[in-house]
Amino acid sequence: MLREDVPAVDRDSLEALVRTHEAEVHTYIHYLGAPPNVAEDLAQETFLVAFRKAVPPDVLDGCKQAAWLRGIARNLFLQYCDRKRTSRVKADSESVERAEAVWQGQFLRDDDGLDYMEALGKCLERLSEDHRRALDLRYTQNKSRTEMASLLNMTEDGIKSLLRRIRASLADCIRKRLQIEVADGTRGR
């Protein structure tokens, strides 16, 4: 139900919200335990819910927007788990709250997540042109593995393995960069 004293998100604001927070929301839902296809669906649903909801007045800055969207995503994930009682993914509100605390501690150390995003940017720069192209096809152009396999002259299983290796490499690079930055005092103060 919309509150009349607070406006809902308009289309332009929603587009900006999606551009700014889509990757984080998707990653967060996957981090909570959703399989990739479910994480993608729930991320889209998160923005639909945000579009229909009245925006709390304190959600005008980016950090609070991200937290608000994670809250919506968390609730949608818990609803998904309730609907899929037979699913391999088991979650309760307590475990999801612990996951949120870890997320904030690991990814939002300076309350904005920018250190994580800066590390990701630097790690992306270190990737080969072929790996950057694969990521672009998948995450920017939203190509399926089948489409990617055709474009990159690989098998679908090869694409799956390639993306898994790239993501693992990026995760390792980000962890190392964040540890180095904390150790030398440039971040995490």
C-alpha positions in Angstrom: 0.0 0.0 0.0 1.4 3.4 -0.9 1.4 6.2 1.6 0.0 9.3 0.1 2.4 11.7 1.8 5.5 10.0 0.3 5.9 9.7 -3.4 6.6 6.3 -5.1 9.7 6.0 -7.2 9.1 7.6 -10.7 10.4 5.9 -13.9 13.5 8.1 -14.2 14.5 7.5 -10.6 13.9 3.8 -11.0 16.2 3.7 -14.0 18.9 5.5 -12.0 18.3 3.2 -9.1 18.7 0.1 -11.3 21.8 1.5 -13.0 23.4 2.3 -9.7 22.5 -0.7 -7.6 21.6 -3.6 -9.9 24.9 -5.4 -9.7 25.1 -5.2 -5.9 21.5 -6.4 -5.4 22.0 -9.3 -7.7 25.3 -10.2 -6.1 23.8 -9.8 -2.6 20.9 -12.2 -3.4 23.3 -14.8 -4.9 25.5 -14.3 -1.7 22.5 -15.1 0.4 22.3 -18.5 -1.3 20.0 -18.1 -4.3 21.1 -19.9 -7.5 22.1 -17.5 -10.3 18.9 -17.6 -12.2 16.8 -17.1 -9.0 19.1 -14.3 -8.0 18.5 -12.6 -11.3 14.7 -13.0 -11.0 14.7 -11.8 -7.4 16.9 -8.8 -8.3 14.4 -7.7 -11.0 11.5 -8.3 -8.5 13.4 -6.1 -6.0 13.3 -3.2 -8.3 9.6 -3.8 -9.2 8.8 -3.7 -5.5 10.9 -0.6 -5.0 9.0 1.0 -8.0 5.7 0.3 -6.4 6.7 1.3 -2.8 6.7 4.7 -1.3 10.2 5.9 -0.8 11.1 6.5 2.8 12.4 10.1 3.1 15.8 8.9 4.5 16.5 6.8 1.4 17.7 9.7 -0.7 21.4 9.1 -0.4 23.2 6.1 -2.1 24.2 4.2 1.1 20.6 4.2 2.4 19.2 3.4 -1.0 21.5 0.3 -1.1 20.5 -0.8 2.4 16.8 -0.2 1.5 17.1 -2.3 -1.6 19.0 -5.1 0.2 16.1 -5.1 2.8 13.6 -5.6 0.0 15.8 -8.3 -1.6 16.3 -10.1 1.7 12.5 -10.2 2.3 11.9 -11.5 -1.3 14.7 -14.2 -0.8 13.1 -15.3 2.5 9.7 -15.5 0.7 11.3 -17.5 -2.1 12.8 -19.9 0.5 9.4 -20.3 2.2 7.8 -21.2 -1.1 10.5 -23.6 -2.0 10.6 -25.7 1.2 12.0 -28.6 -0.8 14.8 -26.4 -2.2 18.5 -27.1 -1.4 18.6 -23.5 -0.3 17.6 -23.3 3.4 17.4 -19.9 5.0 15.8 -18.3 8.0 15.7 -14.7 9.0 18.5 -15.3 11.6 20.9 -16.7 9.1 20.0 -14.0 6.5 20.6 -11.3 9.2 24.1 -12.9 9.9 24.7 -12.8 6.1 23.8 -9.1 6.0 26.2 -8.4 8.9 29.0 -10.2 7.0 28.0 -8.3 3.8 28.3 -5.0 5.5 31.5 -5.9 7.2 33.2 -7.2 4.1 31.8 -5.1 1.3 30.7 -1.9 3.0 33.6 -1.3 5.3 33.6 2.5 4.8 29.7 2.5 4.8 29.5 3.1 1.0 31.0 0.0 -0.7 33.3 2.3 -2.8 36.5 0.5 -1.6 35.1 -2.8 -2.9 34.0 -1.1 -6.2 37.4 0.5 -6.6 39.1 -2.8 -6.0 36.8 -4.5 -8.5 37.5 -1.7 -11.1 41.3 -2.2 -10.7 40.9 -6.0 -10.9 38.8 -5.7 -14.1 41.5 -3.6 -15.6 44.0 -6.5 -15.1 41.8 -9.0 -17.0 42.7 -10.0 -20.6 40.7 -8.5 -23.4 39.1 -11.9 -24.0 38.0 -12.1 -20.4 36.6 -8.6 -20.4 34.7 -9.4 -23.6 33.2 -12.5 -22.0 32.1 -10.5 -18.9 30.7 -7.7 -21.1 28.7 -10.2 -23.1 27.2 -11.9 -20.0 26.7 -9.0 -17.6 26.4 -5.9 -19.8 24.7 -7.4 -22.9 22.9 -10.1 -20.9 23.8 -12.8 -23.4 22.9 -16.4 -22.6 25.6 -19.0 -22.4 24.3 -20.4 -25.7 24.7 -17.0 -27.4 28.1 -16.5 -25.8 29.3 -19.9 -27.0 28.4 -19.0 -30.5 30.0 -15.6 -30.4 33.2 -16.8 -28.7 33.5 -20.1 -30.6 33.2 -22.2 -27.5 30.9 -24.8 -26.0 28.3 -23.8 -23.4 30.2 -25.8 -20.8 33.4 -24.0 -21.8 31.6 -20.7 -21.3 30.3 -21.8 -17.9 33.9 -22.8 -16.8 35.4 -19.6 -18.2 32.9 -17.4 -16.3 33.5 -19.4 -13.1 37.3 -19.0 -13.5 37.0 -15.3 -14.2 34.7 -14.7 -11.2 37.0 -16.7 -8.9 40.0 -14.7 -10.2 38.2 -11.4 -9.6 37.1 -12.5 -6.1 40.7 -13.4 -5.2 42.0 -10.2 -6.7 39.5 -8.1 -4.8 40.3 -9.9 -1.5 44.0 -9.3 -2.0 43.5 -5.6 -2.9 41.3 -4.9 0.1 43.7 -6.7 2.4 46.7 -4.7 1.0 44.8 -1.4 1.3 43.8 -2.1 4.9 47.4 -3.2 5.7 49.0 -0.1 4.3 46.3 2.2 5.9 44.8 3.5 2.8 41.4 2.0 3.5 39.3 0.7 6.3 40.0 3.5 8.7 
